[in-house]
Amino acid sequence: MSREEREYFLPAMQKMNADFSNPLQTVATPDGPVVIAPHYVAQALIEAWQELGKESARAVMDYVRAGKPALDQLTGDLPAAAAFDWVMAAAMRWRELDATPTD
C-alpha cells in the first residue's frame, strides 16, 4: 500500500476495531501472519478501496471466489445441513443474536 492508502486505512481500521469490539484477529501461519476478519469487515474494506479508486472487478471476484474454499476449510466434512447451521450460528454470533438452532 502507498503512504496515502495507509493513512486512509489505518484510522478506519482502528475505528472499526473500537466500534465492533475488535473483530480482527491476527494468526500465525507457515506463510506468515494472516488477519482474519468477518465478512462485513471485508465488505467495508472493499468499499473503502472503491472510494480511493483502487478497487478492480477482478479483486472483488477473487474475494468472492475465495469464500467457498475458506468455508470448506472451516467446516471440513460437515454435511450440507450442518455446514449451513454452522454458518448461520457464526453469522448470528457476530450480530449478538441467539444462535440456538430450532427444529
Backbone bond lengths (Angstrom), bond angles and torsions (degrees), N, CA, C in turn:
res aa  C-N    CA-C-N  psi(-1)  N-CA   C-N-CA  omega(-1)  CA-C   N-CA-C  phi
1 M - - - 1.437 - - 1.525 109.44 -
2 S 1.294 113.81 146.66 1.459 119.04 176.61 1.534 109.18 -75.74
3 R 1.307 116.11 167.78 1.464 120.71 177.53 1.536 110.24 -59.08
4 E 1.328 116.13 -43.40 1.467 121.15 179.24 1.528 110.36 -58.02
5 E 1.327 116.73 -44.28 1.462 121.08 -179.32 1.528 110.92 -65.91
6 R 1.326 116.30 -43.27 1.466 119.52 178.21 1.524 111.20 -61.76
7 E 1.326 116.74 -41.60 1.457 120.75 179.44 1.526 111.42 -65.53
8 Y 1.303 117.15 -28.60 1.467 121.96 178.35 1.530 110.80 -78.10
9 F 1.333 115.77 -46.74 1.466 120.19 -172.47 1.522 113.94 -79.97
10 L 1.314 119.62 -36.36 1.460 120.82 -174.67 1.532 112.09 -58.88
11 P 1.339 119.67 -51.95 1.467 117.71 178.14 1.529 112.48 -62.34
12 A 1.316 116.89 -36.57 1.461 119.79 179.25 1.527 110.63 -63.64
13 M 1.322 117.16 -42.59 1.464 120.48 179.94 1.528 110.46 -67.90
14 Q 1.328 117.41 -39.73 1.458 119.90 178.54 1.527 110.64 -63.90
15 K 1.327 116.97 -41.08 1.462 120.79 177.57 1.526 110.26 -65.03
16 M 1.336 116.85 -41.98 1.453 120.90 179.86 1.520 110.01 -60.67
17 N 1.322 117.93 -43.32 1.458 120.48 179.20 1.520 110.73 -62.12
18 A 1.326 117.46 -39.18 1.459 120.18 179.07 1.530 110.83 -69.53
19 D 1.330 116.80 -41.43 1.467 121.06 -177.29 1.520 113.28 -71.03
20 F 1.317 117.97 -31.07 1.461 121.22 -172.84 1.520 113.17 -116.54
21 S 1.308 117.76 30.28 1.468 122.21 175.92 1.520 112.68 54.63
22 N 1.314 116.10 45.63 1.455 122.53 173.87 1.530 113.33 57.33
23 P 1.345 118.02 67.00 1.459 120.24 -177.42 1.526 113.96 -75.93
24 L 1.341 117.53 -12.55 1.462 120.09 -176.41 1.517 110.39 -89.18
25 Q 1.328 115.46 137.43 1.457 121.21 176.87 1.520 107.95 -130.50
26 T 1.317 116.43 135.65 1.457 121.28 176.20 1.517 107.65 -104.96
27 V 1.330 116.37 129.94 1.460 121.41 178.57 1.523 109.04 -126.47
28 A 1.312 114.98 148.40 1.460 120.76 177.46 1.523 109.01 -83.79
29 T 1.323 116.39 135.43 1.459 122.35 174.85 1.522 107.60 -128.97
30 P 1.328 117.96 165.92 1.464 119.74 177.20 1.540 112.55 -57.89
31 D 1.339 116.85 -25.63 1.464 120.73 -179.66 1.521 112.85 -92.05
32 G 1.328 118.17 1.25 1.454 121.61 -178.91 1.515 110.94 118.79
33 P 1.336 117.06 178.25 1.459 119.94 -178.11 1.527 111.99 -66.60
34 V 1.326 115.20 144.01 1.461 122.39 178.87 1.522 107.43 -129.86
35 V 1.324 116.15 135.33 1.466 120.80 175.56 1.520 107.88 -93.82
36 I 1.330 115.07 125.58 1.459 121.58 177.91 1.518 107.15 -105.94
37 A 1.328 114.85 131.96 1.456 120.11 -178.22 1.515 109.03 -142.61
38 P 1.333 116.97 153.64 1.461 119.56 175.58 1.528 111.05 -66.67
39 H 1.308 114.66 161.38 1.464 121.68 -177.16 1.525 112.22 -55.47
40 Y 1.330 117.24 -41.12 1.463 119.00 -177.74 1.528 112.06 -62.73
41 V 1.331 117.32 -28.01 1.461 120.16 176.92 1.527 109.39 -69.94
42 A 1.325 116.33 -43.31 1.469 119.84 177.54 1.519 110.43 -61.37
43 Q 1.324 116.60 -40.97 1.466 119.61 178.30 1.527 110.76 -60.72
44 A 1.321 116.80 -43.03 1.467 120.58 179.59 1.529 110.89 -64.75
45 L 1.333 116.75 -39.40 1.463 119.65 178.56 1.524 111.61 -65.89
46 I 1.315 116.55 -39.59 1.467 120.02 177.80 1.524 109.83 -63.05
47 E 1.326 116.73 -42.49 1.461 119.98 178.51 1.523 111.46 -64.25
48 A 1.335 116.67 -40.83 1.465 119.96 177.93 1.528 110.40 -64.26
49 W 1.317 115.84 -41.65 1.464 121.21 178.00 1.528 109.62 -59.81
50 Q 1.338 116.72 -39.28 1.464 121.46 177.92 1.524 110.69 -64.14
51 E 1.329 116.68 -40.45 1.462 120.58 178.89 1.525 111.39 -60.23
52 L 1.329 115.91 -32.94 1.463 120.03 177.69 1.524 111.99 -81.50
53 G 1.325 116.30 -4.64 1.459 119.73 -178.24 1.513 113.13 75.08
54 K 1.331 117.64 22.15 1.473 122.07 -175.60 1.520 113.24 -102.36
55 E 1.320 117.67 -18.96 1.467 121.42 -174.45 1.525 110.54 -71.82
56 S 1.298 113.99 141.79 1.461 119.05 174.76 1.523 108.73 -122.64
57 A 1.314 115.93 155.35 1.466 120.26 178.37 1.524 110.30 -58.75
58 R 1.309 116.92 -35.98 1.460 119.84 -179.89 1.538 111.29 -64.55
59 A 1.319 116.97 -41.02 1.465 119.63 179.71 1.523 110.43 -61.86
60 V 1.313 116.73 -41.59 1.465 120.30 178.67 1.526 109.93 -64.04
61 M 1.325 117.11 -44.96 1.470 120.15 179.16 1.522 111.38 -63.95
62 D 1.337 117.39 -38.78 1.469 120.45 177.16 1.530 109.98 -60.09
63 Y 1.329 116.28 -41.78 1.460 119.94 179.00 1.527 110.50 -64.31
64 V 1.317 116.40 -46.49 1.468 121.07 -179.15 1.529 110.31 -61.33
65 R 1.318 116.23 -45.96 1.471 120.09 -178.42 1.523 112.62 -67.27
66 A 1.317 118.09 -26.72 1.464 121.28 179.85 1.526 111.80 -73.89
67 G 1.332 116.89 -16.17 1.455 120.35 -176.72 1.514 113.91 -62.35
68 K 1.301 118.11 -43.50 1.472 121.44 -177.48 1.526 112.05 -64.61
69 P 1.342 119.29 -51.30 1.474 118.09 177.77 1.530 112.47 -61.42
70 A 1.338 117.05 -35.57 1.463 119.40 178.38 1.529 110.22 -64.74
71 L 1.319 116.02 -44.47 1.466 120.05 178.33 1.522 110.89 -62.36
72 D 1.329 116.98 -40.71 1.467 120.21 177.87 1.521 111.36 -60.50
73 Q 1.321 117.23 -38.50 1.463 120.30 178.41 1.526 110.83 -65.81
74 L 1.319 116.66 -36.32 1.455 120.56 -177.90 1.525 112.79 -76.34
75 T 1.324 117.04 -36.77 1.467 119.95 -174.16 1.516 113.58 -97.79
76 G 1.325 117.55 -12.38 1.463 120.58 177.54 1.509 112.87 59.49
77 D 1.326 116.01 -131.14 1.465 122.14 -176.05 1.527 113.29 -95.37
78 L 1.313 117.40 22.41 1.470 118.74 179.86 1.523 110.16 -61.55
79 P 1.328 117.27 141.36 1.465 119.51 171.95 1.532 109.48 -61.17
80 A 1.313 117.03 158.78 1.465 122.03 -174.66 1.530 112.22 -53.55
81 A 1.326 118.12 -45.23 1.471 120.94 -178.05 1.531 110.77 -63.67
82 A 1.322 117.03 -41.65 1.469 120.48 179.25 1.529 110.87 -68.48
83 A 1.329 117.32 -37.88 1.470 120.94 177.17 1.528 109.85 -63.59
84 F 1.326 116.89 -41.37 1.468 120.89 177.50 1.523 110.05 -61.41
85 D 1.331 117.43 -45.93 1.466 120.87 178.40 1.526 110.69 -59.55
86 W 1.336 116.70 -39.81 1.462 121.47 179.09 1.526 110.17 -62.90
87 V 1.329 116.80 -45.68 1.469 121.29 179.92 1.527 110.16 -61.68
88 M 1.318 116.82 -45.06 1.465 120.27 -179.30 1.531 111.12 -64.13
89 A 1.317 116.97 -41.34 1.470 120.02 178.35 1.528 110.36 -63.52
90 A 1.320 117.04 -41.28 1.468 120.32 178.48 1.522 110.65 -63.82
91 A 1.328 117.11 -43.97 1.463 120.94 -179.94 1.525 110.52 -62.78
92 M 1.309 116.41 -43.17 1.459 119.94 -179.31 1.523 111.63 -68.42
93 R 1.320 116.58 -34.58 1.460 120.21 178.92 1.527 109.64 -60.20
94 W 1.324 116.81 -41.70 1.468 119.86 179.44 1.512 110.92 -67.82
95 R 1.309 117.55 -26.08 1.464 121.12 179.59 1.521 111.79 -93.34
96 E 1.327 116.44 2.03 1.453 123.25 -179.81 1.529 112.03 58.35
97 L 1.323 115.56 38.16 1.463 120.93 175.53 1.516 109.72 -102.63
98 D 1.291 117.08 166.12 1.452 121.60 176.78 1.514 109.17 -69.93
99 A 1.332 116.94 119.94 1.455 121.59 -177.33 1.526 111.98 -99.09
100 T 1.317 117.97 17.38 1.448 120.77 -179.62 1.529 109.80 -67.74
101 P 1.355 117.66 120.14 1.480 119.17 179.20 1.519 110.65 -63.75
102 T 1.304 115.11 145.73 1.463 120.41 175.74 1.507 108.26 -115.38
103 D 1.310 116.03 145.77 1.470 120.79 179.67 1.506 110.71 -96.58
